[in-house]
Amino acid sequence: MHSTLESYFNKNQPIWAASKGVSNSVAQLSANNKVIAAKRDVQETSLEGQQALAMQARTDLEDKIHEIADQIYALAAKNGDVELEAKSHFTLSMLDGFDPDKLQQTGTDVSALATANLTALADNDVAQADVTELDALTADFGKKKKALKTAMSTRSGETKTLPQAIRDNQTLLRKQLDKQMTKFRKTNPEFYAGYHAARAIENRRSHHAGKQPAPAPQTGTAK
């Protein structure tokens, strides 16, 4: 936003450099543009990669929970342990319907059940290595879930604050630079006209997609 104006000022610096007021305003314009660019970079960053990693971590965790929970359920059914049956009954469709926090907690809960019944589960081919793998998958899912949530929150925050950053620049132009440029109307009409041409381009950009060509820099002086 307003990159055309910043470029125009940079190309015509000898004309306005002696004016402290204009120099300060152009410096602020440049600083504001950097803030806007940084916010847009975050806003436009794709989350597809992080989403894919989180989804794969979720799938791996669901599969391991289901694998171990089914063996615990079979053991409970064999021993007539109704309470353990209830605690270990998880279908893949159930797990898929859990929100991320509940799924992570389920991984922890099933790990605890398996640990408590590890000796008896040996006949069902569940060993400590399976519990260790489940714990690792639970932790990995938690990390990727948190990373995705943080990225989404950061992008959302930049999206919310971007309009204000743009408005700050618009206020700077209307209340300062537009006023400060008036003194060049007679002393350097080419520079003055070029400034307003650049302003017109920025106004069109704010309402229409696509880039417009920048005005030719005006570095001459009035005669």
C-alpha positions in Angstrom: 0.0 0.0 0.0 1.3 3.4 -1.0 4.5 1.9 -2.4 4.1 4.0 -5.6 4.3 7.2 -3.5 7.3 6.0 -1.6 9.1 5.2 -4.8 8.1 8.5 -6.3 9.6 10.4 -3.3 12.8 8.3 -3.4 13.3 9.1 -7.1 12.8 12.8 -6.5 14.6 13.2 -3.2 16.7 16.2 -4.3 13.6 18.3 -4.6 12.2 17.8 -1.1 15.2 16.7 1.0 15.8 20.2 2.3 12.3 20.4 3.8 12.5 18.9 7.3 8.7 18.5 7.5 8.4 16.6 4.2 11.5 14.5 5.1 9.8 13.5 8.4 6.6 12.7 6.6 8.3 10.6 3.9 10.2 8.7 6.6 7.0 8.0 8.4 5.4 6.9 5.1 8.3 4.4 4.6 8.0 3.1 8.1 4.3 2.6 7.8 4.8 0.8 4.5 7.2 -1.6 6.1 4.6 -2.4 8.9 1.9 -2.9 6.3 4.1 -5.2 4.2 5.1 -7.3 7.2 1.5 -7.7 8.2 0.5 -8.7 4.7 3.3 -11.2 4.5 2.0 -12.9 7.6 -1.6 -12.6 6.5 -0.9 -14.2 3.1 1.3 -17.0 4.5 -0.2 -20.3 3.5 -1.1 -22.7 6.4 -1.4 -25.7 4.1 1.9 -27.2 5.1 1.2 -26.9 8.9 -2.3 -28.2 8.4 -1.1 -31.2 6.5 1.5 -32.0 9.2 -1.1 -31.7 12.0 -3.6 -33.8 10.0 -1.0 -36.6 9.5 0.0 -36.4 13.2 -3.7 -36.8 14.1 -4.2 -39.8 11.8 -1.1 -41.5 13.3 -2.3 -40.9 16.8 -5.8 -42.0 16.1 -4.5 -45.3 14.6 -2.3 -46.0 17.6 -5.0 -45.2 20.2 -7.4 -47.5 18.3 -4.9 -50.3 18.1 -4.0 -50.3 21.8 -7.5 -49.5 23.1 -9.0 -52.5 21.2 -6.5 -54.8 22.9 -7.4 -53.3 26.3 -11.1 -53.7 25.5 -10.6 -57.4 24.5 -8.7 -58.0 27.8 -11.5 -56.3 29.7 -14.2 -58.3 28.0 -12.3 -61.5 28.8 -12.1 -60.6 32.4 -15.7 -59.3 32.7 -14.3 -55.8 33.6 -17.2 -53.6 32.5 -15.6 -50.4 33.8 -12.4 -51.1 31.8 -14.5 -51.9 28.7 -16.2 -48.5 28.9 -12.9 -46.7 29.3 -11.3 -48.4 26.3 -14.1 -48.4 23.8 -13.0 -46.1 21.0 -13.9 -46.6 17.3 -12.0 -44.7 14.6 -15.1 -42.7 13.8 -15.4 -41.7 17.5 -11.8 -40.6 17.6 -12.2 -38.7 14.3 -15.0 -36.7 15.8 -13.0 -35.6 18.9 -11.8 -32.1 19.0 -7.9 -31.8 19.1 -7.7 -31.3 22.8 -9.9 -34.3 23.6 -8.0 -36.5 21.2 -4.7 -35.5 22.8 -6.2 -36.3 26.3 -7.5 -39.6 25.0 -4.0 -40.6 23.9 -2.8 -39.8 27.5 -5.6 -41.8 29.1 -5.2 -44.9 26.9 -1.5 -44.8 27.6 -2.2 -44.9 31.4 -4.7 -47.8 30.9 -2.1 -49.7 28.9 0.6 -49.1 31.5 -1.6 -50.2 34.3 -2.5 -53.5 32.5 0.8 -54.0 30.6 1.6 -57.5 32.0 -1.8 -58.9 31.1 -1.7 -57.2 27.7 1.3 -59.2 26.7 -1.0 -61.9 25.5 -2.6 -59.4 23.2 0.8 -58.3 21.8 0.9 -55.0 23.6 4.4 -54.2 24.9 6.1 -51.2 26.5 7.4 -50.2 23.1 3.7 -49.7 22.0 3.0 -47.4 25.0 6.2 -45.5 24.3 5.2 -45.0 20.7 1.7 -43.8 21.7 3.2 -41.3 24.1 5.5 -40.0 21.4 2.6 -39.7 18.9 0.5 -37.9 21.5 3.3 -35.4 22.2 4.0 -34.9 18.5 0.3 -34.2 17.8 0.2 -31.7 20.7 3.2 -29.8 19.3 1.8 -29.7 15.8 -1.6 -28.7 17.1 -0.1 -25.9 19.1 2.0 -24.7 16.1 -1.0 -24.6 13.8 -3.1 -22.8 16.4 -0.4 -20.2 17.0 0.1 -19.6 13.2 -3.7 -19.2 12.7 -3.9 -16.8 15.7 -0.9 -14.8 14.4 -2.4 -14.5 11.0 -5.8 -13.6 12.4 -4.2 -10.9 14.5 -2.4 -9.3 11.5 -5.6 -9.5 9.5 -7.4 -7.5 12.2 -4.8 -4.9 12.6 -3.9 -4.4 8.9 -6.8 -2.0 8.1 -5.7 0.3 10.9 -2.2 0.3 9.6 -3.5 1.3 6.2 -5.7 4.0 7.7 -2.7 5.4 9.5 -1.0 5.9 6.2 -4.1 7.4 4.6 -4.3 9.9 7.5 -0.6 10.8 7.1 -1.2 11.5 3.4 -4.4 13.5 3.9 -3.4 15.5 6.9 0.3 16.0 6.3 1.9 15.2 3.0 -1.1 16.5 0.9 -0.8 19.8 2.8 3.0 19.9 2.7 3.1 19.3 -1.1 1.1 22.5 -1.7 4.2 24.7 -1.5 5.6 22.8 -4.5 2.6 23.8 -6.7 4.3 26.9 -8.0 8.0 26.2 -7.2 8.0 22.8 -8.9 4.7 22.1 -10.7 6.0 19.0 -12.4 6.9 17.4 -9.0 3.6 18.5 -7.6 1.6 17.0 -10.5 3.6 13.8 -10.3 2.8 13.5 -6.6 -0.9 13.7 -7.3 -0.7 11.3 -10.2 0.9 8.8 -7.8 -1.8 9.5 -5.3 -4.4 8.8 -7.9 -2.8 5.4 -8.7 -2.8 4.5 -5.0 -6.5 5.4 -4.8 -7.3 3.2 -7.8 -5.3 0.3 -6.2 -7.3 0.6 -3.1 -10.5 0.0 -5.0 -9.5 -2.3 -7.8 -7.2 -5.3 -8.2 -4.1 -5.2 -10.3 -1.2 -2.9 -10.6 -1.1 0.4 -12.4 2.1 1.8 -13.9 3.9 4.4 -11.8 4.0 8.0 -13.1 7.2 9.1 -14.7 9.5 10.7 -12.1 9.6 14.5 -12.3 13.1 15.7 -11.3 13.1 19.0 -13.1 12.6 22.4 -11.6 10.1 25.0 -12.6 11.4 27.7 -14.9 
